[in-house]
Amino acid sequence: MEISHPNMKALSPEEQQNLNRLKSIIEKSVADGVLTTHELEQIATVMGENHHITPQELQLVHTLIREKINRGELVVDRSFDL
């Protein structure tokens, strides 16, 4: 699914650095094909650190997590949820 954000501003250097950090964390988290609750919490924490979520962050999550789940390439392991 193509997502359009016509009013999207360019990222500041700090936002770009945060986006790169988020991408690295997501890639490490999904590398084994299983996303744990702890990894999801870590991703959410990184996304919320600057108190706003950019469209670029949402797109990254969509591309690197949601699309892989939809294709069956990634599963969410909630076996340790309480």
C-alpha positions as CSV (number, residue, x, y, z in Angstrom):
1,M,0.0,0.0,0.0
2,E,1.4,3.4,-1.0
3,I,1.0,6.0,1.7
4,S,1.1,9.7,0.6
5,H,2.0,12.6,2.9
6,P,1.8,15.7,0.7
7,N,2.6,18.1,3.5
8,M,5.5,16.1,4.9
9,K,8.5,18.2,5.9
10,A,12.1,17.1,5.5
11,L,13.6,15.6,8.6
12,S,15.9,17.6,10.7
13,P,19.4,16.0,11.2
14,E,18.3,14.9,14.7
15,E,15.1,13.3,13.3
16,Q,17.1,11.6,10.5
17,Q,19.5,10.2,13.2
18,N,16.5,8.9,15.2
19,L,15.0,7.3,12.0
20,N,18.3,5.6,11.3
21,R,18.5,4.3,14.8
22,L,14.9,3.0,14.6
23,K,15.6,1.3,11.3
24,S,18.7,-0.5,12.8
25,I,16.7,-1.6,15.9
26,I,13.8,-2.9,13.7
27,E,16.2,-4.8,11.3
28,K,17.9,-6.5,14.2
29,S,14.5,-7.3,15.8
30,V,13.1,-9.0,12.7
31,A,16.2,-10.7,11.5
32,D,15.2,-14.0,13.0
33,G,11.7,-13.9,11.7
34,V,10.2,-13.5,15.1
35,L,9.2,-10.3,16.8
36,T,8.9,-10.6,20.6
37,T,6.8,-8.4,22.9
38,H,10.1,-7.0,24.4
39,E,11.3,-6.0,20.9
40,L,8.0,-4.4,20.1
41,E,8.2,-2.4,23.4
42,Q,11.8,-1.4,22.5
43,I,10.6,-0.1,19.1
44,A,7.7,1.8,20.6
45,T,10.1,3.4,23.2
46,V,12.5,4.6,20.5
47,M,9.6,6.0,18.4
48,G,8.3,7.9,21.4
49,E,11.5,9.3,22.7
50,N,11.1,12.7,21.0
51,H,7.4,12.9,21.9
52,H,6.2,12.7,18.3
53,I,6.1,10.1,15.6
54,T,7.0,11.2,12.1
55,P,5.4,9.9,8.9
56,Q,8.8,8.5,8.0
57,E,8.8,6.4,11.2
58,L,5.3,5.1,10.5
59,Q,6.3,4.2,6.9
60,L,9.4,2.4,8.2
61,V,7.3,0.3,10.6
62,H,4.8,-0.4,7.9
63,T,7.5,-1.5,5.5
64,L,9.8,-3.4,7.8
65,I,7.2,-5.0,10.1
66,R,3.6,-4.9,8.9
67,E,4.3,-5.9,5.3
68,K,6.5,-8.9,6.5
69,I,3.8,-10.0,8.8
70,N,1.2,-9.8,6.0
71,R,3.5,-11.9,3.7
72,G,4.1,-14.5,6.4
73,E,7.8,-13.7,6.7
74,L,7.5,-12.4,10.3
75,V,5.5,-13.6,13.3
76,V,4.8,-11.9,16.6
77,D,5.6,-14.1,19.6
78,R,3.4,-13.1,22.5
79,S,4.2,-16.2,24.5
80,F,5.7,-14.2,27.4
81,D,2.9,-11.7,27.7
82,L,1.4,-11.6,31.1
